[in-house]
Amino acid sequence: MRAYRDRHNHYPVVAFLDIKAAYDTVDRRIIWQSMLASSAPFCLVSLLANLFDDVSVSVLLQNNVSTPFVPSTGVLQGSVLSPHLYSIYSYEASSMLIKKDAVCTT
């Protein structure tokens, strides 16, 4: 790191990501804002937002079904769209880290 600092006159940005449950913690608002900012058609973003934001989930465990709940974060496990949406989210997260005045805490 010190050698990088000496060559580039600033420290590198280092981020460690625990992606074990990554899909569950995605802030979908960041995805929708990013898509709109990159000129994705509003009707497409609206459709995706409805598919992912307006859902009710129940959990089946040992033949018992939980009370339905609305997840506030995350993209759906098993959806063919989720890997792409997660890539948009992770791109935006890395972009926020690179911004000149970014301040990150844990």
Secondary structure by P-SEA (a helix, b strand, c coil): caaaaaaccbbbbbbbbccccccccccaaaaaaaaaaacccaaaaaaaaaacccbbbbbbcccccccbbbbcccccccccaaaaaaaaaaaaaaaaaacccccccc
